[in-house]
């Protein structure tokens, strides 16, 4: 769905990050890939604005600066968490150029999405040993720092054409399922679990840069690839790491081998995609081209 807006008709008030001075006189357009999404979905935004502008969005309390490509075109991804309550949410877009500020307001409708339960039974001693608050916090700190560091450098989209499946196998747990381990709530399932034999090669879904490669308490041997524009894919529970921090990765390159490290009951790949820190449904990428013609 394409939404075009001529900037300047609505002021956002509290959404403004700096005072309104003058109206940006140049013609500007905003295109959104969708205005109705589900929890776990994302929206592509493309803004035509004067070259050198600062273009920012505000959605559900998260402010994001869009990246300028060629000819004054700015790009970005905006995600809705799987915890998002169905409702209509404002999306504010702000353009700043030569002390002139222009703002527009759009509405994003998040519709209901049912996430079934997923129950896993495992050795209770193992669960207690791994699923501790310090372990969770340690894993979160390491992965967030890796993503934050590279996101600050603001790379353009590094991916090309469609994303590929990293491994072939049965899907044992879908994205967003409400996970219980030994009947204890363990939050939402952040990706897809793909069953495969131990040692099966795991391939990068698309081009990118490895920003983390190491052993985590919950996800075991894990590789995180940055695809540019705040988009990351992660490959977890590996039996071996085959790509390392700083490596430039091409689609189809080997990043690891299927395993069952960390909190796992059998060999499989746990595949996640994130826009920033928000997990999004991997099926929106796999065998899909994420482009800017909409």
KAFENMO-V771222 format. One line per field, one symbol per residue. phi: phi as a letter, one per 30 degrees, with the letter a starting at -180 (. if undefined). burial: b if it has 9 or more other C-alpha atoms within 8 Angstrom, else e. A space follows every 10 residues. Layout:
phi=???
burial=???
//
This chain:
phi=.cbcbddkcb ccidddcbdd cbdddddbbb ccdabbbcej cbbcbbbcae eidccbbbbh iccbcdcdcd hiccbabbcc ddcddeaccd ccbbcbahic bbbbbbcccc cdbdcddbcc cbeddddddd dcdddedddd dddddddded dddhddecdb hddcddacld dcbddiedcc chicebicdd acccdadejd dccddadlbd cabaccddci dbbccccihi cbcbbbidda cbbbejddcc ejddclbeab didacldacc cbbbciccdb deddcdibcc cbca
burial=eebebbbbee bbeeebeeee eeebeeebbb bbbbbebbbb bbbbbbbbbb eebbbbbbbe eeeebbbbbe ebbbbbbbbb bbeeebeebb bbbbbbbeeb bbbbbebbbb beeeeeebbb ebeeebbeeb beeebbeebe eebbebbbeb beebbeebbe ebbbbbbeee bebbbbbbbb bbeeeeeebb bbbbbbbbbb bbbbbbbbbb bbbbebbbbb bbbbbbbbbb bbbbbbbbbb bebbbeeebb bbebbbbbbb bbbbeebbbb bbbbbbebbb bbeebbebbe eeee
//
